[in-house]
Amino acid sequence: MFNTRKALKATALACALVMPLSACGGGSNATADGKPILTVQVVKDARAIKMSEMGWTKDLETACGCSIQWQDVAASSWDQQRQASLAAGEVADVTISGFGSGDMGEYGSLFMDLKPEMDKLPNMSKLFEAEPYARAISTTTDGKILGGPSVARGAARTSNHMFINKQWLDKLGLSVPTTWDELADVLKAFKERDPNGNGKADEIPMDFNAPGTGGFGLFQPNVLLASTGITVPNGPLGMYVKDGKVHNYLTDTRYRDLIVYLHELWDAGVISSDAFTHDWSKYTGTAKGEGKTAIVGFTWMWTPSDIFGPELGDQYITIPSLKQHADQKEPPVWAYNGDDLAYQADRIVVSAKASNKEAALKFVDAFYSPDISVQARFGTFGTAVRRNGENDYTILDPPEGHDNAADWQFYQSLADGAPGWLSDDIKLGLPSIHTEVVPVDAVYDEDYSHVDFDNDILYSNMPMTPEQTSTMNANNTGITQGAMSKFAQWVTKGGVEQEWDAYVENLKKNKLDENIEIEQQVYDAFKKNMGMIKVNLNSRAEESERSE
């Protein structure tokens, strides 16, 4: 039976969390001088100043001819507000970085279909014509476009780059490892032979971002499965694609072999004892060592300076995918989430009950003009960006008082959380911190030469039907609990060989096979849409390599 009291409580909670939204309280939708008022909720980095204080947002008000009521929400506190807002069916006129393609399957009716409005969105229309993949990820299973994307191609093909301390290798007379066995030998030497030279046994040979109970994320050791030919995505737990067919590595013997290998490393004492318990700040803080003394020998991250800091970053080099065995025939590949880095679906969405539809559409389309796209990502003209001319910009160094270009970017812009389009036609002069990843990522060229980007990738942002979303979410509870608890247990305590068959049977009982079938349906539908829109990611990858 429908519980009216619960529904009213959910609505009240949503209004309390997201107020003042016009949908929750009524009131005037225009200023005293007649300008329409838009409520715009923005989920942003905690370092960022208020949206109303960012100079470039005044250009948005000019573009939409409206007055904007900004609703700033820190990303760290958004999840509770998001759930309450969706449950109550109340969203702001426009939301930036708050909802994604996963929400559209169940709650798509809350958002305006932009497809019939494309004649009022000339900048977004131009984007979709130039970047068909952006249209593909923005199109739902029933043909709607419920949000505008973020597109900034060319940064990197993966977030997971693998680093080792070259200074330590040189001091100990060791070569860069190329196989799992060679890595194990190097890590043992790091533990036993005082490579940082401080006379203390304080070295942490291997560290990684702690896997959570909800599945694997970035900078975690499951990426070593790429050694066995699995192009590891940053997506649904265990899912991957090979030759157009969806598989799940959680029940693959190659995953079991990886766990056996990691347990051997754990037993040898070369993995950080905090690897499964430390939080993000402890993980990144430990990697920055003590002054000019490095502590961590091997880990994964975006760039060396990002994880090890400016004092130690030069000690580390990026290494390509390792072979599992020296004589293996299967060529190693590498983890891939480049489509997610370059293309984000539903970065900006409009309420189906927007208080002023025309102003909302003008507001959205402004983000896809070159000037706003650059400012929303990097900051205001004059203080953060110099506009040299049409489609020509230079990103300025941070002012005194801001440590580096990355922190300055997050302080006064939406950075990579911004909707917009950094097209191939835009010329950007970037500080070195923004281009550091280019040679880091290039180390994996050989690994990616073994990847068919049109048939070996589990794409991000693939739209799902409400039924698919509901079924997979229900199944995932048991699958994730069973898989992640066992991963931590087996790495630290062993026992995977003895318990493997029972573990596989348990995942099957929790309907892992059904989830694989659904993921295949989602993948096939997305590939069909890609074909209709004429997307060829292999050709795009080749273009990126030529441009570099």
N, C-alpha and C positions, 0 to 999 in steps of 0.2 A: 504494500500500500504506500502511496506517496505521502511522505511525512512533511506536512506544511511547516511545522515548527522548525524542523531541521533545515528546510529550504530557506526560511526567513533568517535563520541564524547564519547560514552560509553567505547569504546576500549581505547581511549586516557586516560580517567579518570582511568580505571583499571590499565593501565600501569604506570600512575603517582603515584597511590596509592601503588602498589605492586612492583615497580621497585627496584632493577634490576632483572627481571625474564627473562630467556632466551627466553621464548615464545614471549615476548613483544619487544625485541630489537635485537635479533640475537647476533652476536659476537662469540668469541671463546668459545668452550665447553670443553677445555682442558687447563691444566697448561703448562708452558714452558717445564716441564719434562714429559709431556704426560699423567698426571693423569686426568681422567674425572672430570668435575666440575658439582656439583649438586646444584641447588638453592632449599633451604629448608626454607619454611615459617613456623614460629612457633608463635602461639597465646598463650601468657603466662601471668602470674600474674604480675602486675605492680611492685611488690617488687623484681622481679627476675633481676639478673645481665644479661649482654649480653650472649647469647648462646656461643659465641666464647670464653668467659672467664670461662665457666664451664669446669673444668678439664676433666670430663668424656666424653665430646664430642670428645676429641681426639681419644678415643677408637672407636668411630663411624667412623671416617675417616680411621682408620686402617682397620676396618672390611669391609668397602666398597671399599677400595683402591682408594679413591677419595678425592678431595678437596671440602669442603662444603662452599657455600656462604649462610650464615645465614641471614634470613629476620625476625627480631624480631618485633612482633606487640603486644602491650598491649591489653588485653582482652576488656578493656573498650572502645577502639577505633576500634575494629575489625568489627563491624556490617556494617558500611558504606563501608569499603574496601571489605568485603565479598560479598555484594550485587553487587558492581561495577565489581568485578572480575568474578562472575558468569554470570552477564549480558553480559559481553564482551567475555565470553568463554575463559578466560586466567587465568590459575592457575600455581603455581610454580611446579617444578619437583616433589617435595614432600611437603605436607602440614600436620602439626601436630596440632591437636586440633582446626582446623579451620572450618571443615565441619562435618555434621552429617547425620544420616539416613534420616532426613527430606529433605536434599538437594539432596539426591540421586534419589528421585522420579522424579524430574524435570531436574536435571543437571547431571545425572549419566554418560552420554556420555563423559563428560570431564575427567573421571577418568578411570584408567586401571583396567580391570577385572583381579583380582589376581588368580581366580580359575584355569585357565590353566597354571599358573606359580607356582603351589604349590610344584613341584619338585625342584624349586629353592628357596623355602622358608621352609627349614627343621624345623626351630624352630617354625614357625607359624603352620606348619602341625602337629607338636607334641602337640601344644596347642589345636588345634581343635579336636584331637583325645581324649585328656584328659578332655576337657571341651566342650561337645557338644552344650551347650547353647550359648557359644561364637560363634560357627559356625552358629547357628540359627539366632542370631541377625545380623550377618555379611552377610547373604545371602539375596539378593534382591528377589522381587517377580518373576523375570524371571531367577533366579538361578545363578546370578553373585555374586562375592565377590569383592566389590569395595573399601574395606578398611580393615585395621587391627584394632582389638579391643584393649581395655585395660581391663585386668582381674586381680582383686585383691579381691578374695572372703573373707568373714568372718568378715568384719569391723562392719557392722550393718545392720539391716533390715529396718531402717527408719532414715531419717534426723530429723524428728519431734519428739523430746522428750519433755515431759511436766514437768515443774519444779514449785515448790512452796517453799516459804521461811519457812523452818521448825522452825527456831529460832523464827519467828513471831508467828507461831502456838503455840509453847510451852509457850511463854510469855503470850499469851492471853488465854491459857487453851483450845485450840481448837484441834479437831482431824483432820487428813488428810481427805479431802472431797472425797466421793465416788460417788456422784450423782451431777447433775446440780444444784439442789436446795441447796445442802450442800455447793457447791462451791460458789454460790451466797451469802450465809450467811457468809462464811469465808471472801469473798472479801469486804463485807460491814463492817465487823469487822476491817479488815485491814485499811479501809478508816477512821473509826471513833475513833479507840482506840489507836492511836499512837504506833504501834508495834515496830517502830525503836527507840523509846524512846528519840527523840531529841526535843520534845516539839513543833514540827512544824507539820502542816497538809500538809506534802510534800509527803506522800505515794502515789504511783500509784499502786492500787491493781492488775490490769490486764493491760498488754501491749502486742502488737504483731507487727510483721513486716507489714508495710502498704500494703494492697492489691492494685495492680496497675490496670490501665484501661485495661490491656491485659489479665487479669485473675488472679486466685489464684496461689500463689507460696508457698514457704516453710515458716514455722513458722507463720501461719495465722489461724484464728479460724474455718475455714471450716473443720479442722481435727476433731473437736468435733462431726462431723457426724459419726465417728467411734463408738460413743456411741450407735447409732441406728442400728449397724450391717453393715454399709457401709465401705468397705476397701478402704479408700481414697487414690488415687494415686497422684503422682506429674506429671500430664500429661494433656491431652486435657481437656478444661474447663468442669467440671461437669461429665465427663465420669467415669464409674466404671463398674466392672464385678461381677456378682453373679451367681454361678452355670453355668458358661460358656456363660451367656447371657449379652450383653452390655446394660447398662442403663445410664441415665443421671439424676443426682440429682437436677439439676436446676429447674425442674418442679415437684419434689417430695415433698410431704407435710412434710416430715422430714426436708427438707431444710428450708421450711417456718417456721417450729417450731423452728429451730435453730436461724433464724433471729428474731423471736419474743423474744426468750430468750436473745439474745445479745442486743436487744433494751431495754429490762428491765434492763440489766446491765448498759447500757449507761445512761438511765434515772436515775439510782441510783448513777451515778457519779463514778463508780468503774473501768471503762475503761479509759485509757489515752485519754485526749482530743486531743492529737496529733496522735492518732493511725492511722488515715487515711491520714495524711499529712506529717509525719516526714520521713526523708530519712534514709538509712541504718545506717549511722554513728550516727545519733541522737538516733535511736532505741537502738543500741548496747551501745552507750555511756551512755545513761540514766540508763541502766540496771547495769552498773558498779558503780552506786551510788556515794557517796562522801566519799572517804577514806574507812573507815570500817563501814560506815552507808549505809545500803541498802535502796533503794527507791522503787524498783519494787517487788511486792509480787508474781506474777504468770505470766509465759510466756512460750514460746516454743523455743527450740534451739537444737544444737548438743550436747553440754556438759555444765555443770554448769560453769566451768572455761572459756569456750569459750564465753559465754554471760555475766556472772557476774564478770569475772576476778578472779585472784588468791586471792585477798583480801576478796572477798565475796562468792566465789564459795562454800565454806564449809557450808554456811548457808542454802543451798538449797538441796532438795531431788527430785528425779524423781518419778512421780506418774503414775500409769497405767491408761488406758482408764476409764473414768467415765461412769456410767449408766445414761441414760437420766432420768429414773424413778426408784425408789428403787424396785418396783415390776414388772419390765418389764421381759418378757419371752425371748426376743431376746438377746443373749449374746453379749456384746460389743466386738469389734475387735480393730484394730489400723491401722493408716495410714501406707502404705507400699511403699517404693521405693528402696528396697534392691537390686533388680536386676539392677537398674540403678547405685547404688553405687558400685556394684561389677563388672558389665559388661558395658563397654561403646563401642558402635559400631563406626566404621570409625574414630578411634582416629588418624590414620595415613593413608593418601591416596596418590596415585601416579598419576601424570598427564598421560592421554592417549598419550600425546605428549612428554613424558619425554626425555630429551636430551641424556641420557644414561640409557637404560632400565636395563642392567645388574647391574650397580652400584646402581641404585635406589632400585632394589630388594634386593641386599646385605645390603644396608642401612636399609631398613625396617625390614628385618629378624633379624638384629643384636639386635633390641630392644627386641626381644623375647628370647634372651639368659639370663640366670639368672643374670650374672654380670651387664649387661646394664639395665635390668629391675629394679634392685635394685638401681643402681646409678641414673637412670633417674628420679626415684621417690623420692629418699632420698638425693642424693648428691655423690660427688666424694670419691673414696677410699682414706683413709688417713686423710681427713679433715672432712668428714661427716659420713663416713661408714668405719668400720673395717671389712676386709674380713678375717674371721677366717679359712676358708677352702672352699672346694667345697659345694655350696648351704648353707653356714653357714655365717651369717653376724650379726654384731652388729651396731646399729645406735648410733652414738656418740652424746654426749651432745653438745649444741651450744657453740661456743667460746665466749669469753668476747666481749661485744658490741652488741650481739644479744639477744633480750629479752627472747625468748623461742624457744623450738624445732620446733614449727609450723612455726614461722616466718623465722627461719634459713632454714627450708626445702624449703619454697617457694623462698627464696633468691637465692639459688644455685642449684636448681633442677626444674623439671617440676611438682613435687608433684603429685597430683591426675589428672593432665592434661597429664601425660606421657602415651604413648603407652607402652605395655609390658605385662608381665605375672608373677605375684607373685604366684607361684604354691604351692600346698600343700606340696611339697618336700622341699621348701625353709624354712630354720630356720632363724627367724629374732628376734634379741634382740632389743626391742623397748623402748624408754623413756616413762615414765608414761603418758605424754600428748597424745601419740598415742594410748594408751590402755584404757584411761579414759572412752571411749564410751562403752566398753564391758559390765561392770556392769550396766551402764545406760540403754543400750538397752535390757538387760536381764529382766528388770522390766516388759517388755511386753510379756513375755513367755506365760502367761495364755491367754492374748488377741489373740496371734497368734495361739494358739492351736485351735481356732475356725475358722481359715482361711485355706482353701484348696488352696495351692499355685499353683496347676495345673488347678484350675477352678474359683478362686475368685480374680484373679489379672489382672489388666489392665497393660500388660507388657510395659516397655519402649523400645524404639528403634525398634518397629515393622515396617518393610519396607512397603511402599505404592507405588502404581502405580502413574505415573504422573497425570492421570485423577483423581484419588482419592485425591491426594494432592491438585490439583487445585480447585476441587469442595468444599472440606472442608475449604480451606483457604478463598474462596469467601463467603461461608456461615458464617464463624466464625466472620467476621467483624460485621455484625448486631447482632449476638448472644452475642458476648462478650460485645459490647457497651450496649446492653439492660440489660444484667445480672449484670455487674459490677457497672454501675451507680445506679441501683436500690438497690444493696446490701448496698452500702455506705449510700444511702438515707434512706433506711428502718431501718438500725441499728441506725442511728443518729436522725432520725425524726419520725420514725414509719410509719404505713400505709400499711404494707404488707398484712394484712388480707383483707382490703378493695380493694386493687389493684391486688391481686393475680391472679384472673381469667383473667384479661386483660393482665397481664404480661405473663402468660403461653401462651395465644393466640398469643402474639407478638413474642415469641420465636418460636412458630410453624410456623408463617408466615415467619420467617427468616430461615426456613428449618432445625430446630434442629432435627426433625425426620429423615431427609435425612442424616444428619451427623451421627446419631446413627446407621443407616443402613450401612453406609460406614465403620464406626468403627467396626461393627460386621463382615463385610467382611474381613477387615484387620486382626482382631483377629482370625477369623476362618482359614484364610490362614496361619497365623503364628503358630497356634496350630497344623495344619496339618504338617507343616514343622518340628515343635518340635517332633511330633510323628514319622516322618520318620527318624529323627536324634536320636531318642530314648532319649529325654530329660524328666527327672522326677524331677521337682523342689521340690516335697514333700520329696523325698529321699535325695536330697541335703540339705534341711533344717534340716532333722534328723541327717545327717552326721555332720553339723555345730554344732548342739547342743551337740552331743557326743564329738566333738573335744574340746569344751569349758569345 
